[in-house]
Each structure stands twice: as C-alpha cells, then as structure tokens.
C-alpha cells in the first residue's frame, strides 16, 4: 500500500488545491453546508451509509489529537439534492468522548449532523482544511462505492473541520462529488 493510499496532504489555504471559482465557493463557505445544499435544490436528504466503530485513517490522527490509529465512532452519509448524491461526508469521534460531549451523535439516524452542530451554541468550529483525494485514498474509494462507480478520472475536492463541544472533539470530512457541479451547471 503506497503512502498516497493511506495518507493525503491537508492544506490550510484553499489555493493549495487549485479549485475553480465555482468549487472554491463550496469549499470555503463557512456557513452550514446542509443549509447551502437545501437552498441549492428542491428536495434535500441525508442517506446514512454506516455508523459504527472503526479504525481512524492515518491522515485523521493528528487532526483529532489521536496519538496513532485507534478505534473511533465513525459515521458516513451521502447528502442528496433531488435524489442525486452530491456530497459524501465522513465523521469521526474518539471513543473517549462522552455522551454529554456529543449527546446527539449516536441518535442522528438520517438527520443532518450540520444542522445539529450549527444550532448548538456550545459547539466551536476550527479552521477548514482542504485537499484533493486521489482514487487510492480510502475515503475516495468509499465515496465512489456509495455512488456505485469503480473510480473517478479526477481527484475529488474535500474539506475537513474539527469541532469541539465541552471536552469532546469531532472531525467532519466533506467530499464534494462531481455530480454537485454537474447539477449546478444544469440549473
């Protein structure tokens, strides 16, 4: 397994991933992605793919203050606009987090995590980080599988952000699928 497969370089400035102006707007918007997607389509839906214990990815450890790859609570969803998958979201919470840190996390079901995070005054949001995920990265592979495709020809733009509530940390990674930009161009 290559280093690129297990790890990716995350950047603190969006220019490092060289997005088009259209993609830059989506990557850098600090408002709720859920709210932006709702405004972008007629019918928004969260499709929960999995919520389970799993091992953190190599490039997540330092971001969420883990000393090494360990088991975490993991949640993956597709965000759909008019039934088209447009964002693959991956969230991890350390097992050390308590129910009072993230009381809603285990019971979200198909509700939006973003709505909950942005509606809670106890939640603070860290800086956005950006990357382009190549097809070898586990999250790119999971996003492709969720869309029902083997692989994509180009890397996927992604951003991530660390959220804090009380003593708990939560890392959200959002992968913008090409279907979002195709949908936008067809409006």
Buried (B, 14 or more C-beta within 10 A) or exposed (E): EEEEBBBBEBBEEBEBBEBEEEBBEBBEEEEBBBBBBBEBBEEBBBEEBEBEEBEBBBBBBEBBEBEEEEEBBBBBBBBBBEEBBBBBBBBBBBEEBEEEBBBBBEEBEEBBBBBBBBEBEEBEEEEBBBBBBBBBBBBBBBBBEBBEEEEBEEBBBBBBBBBBBEEBBBBBBBBBBBBBBEBBEEE
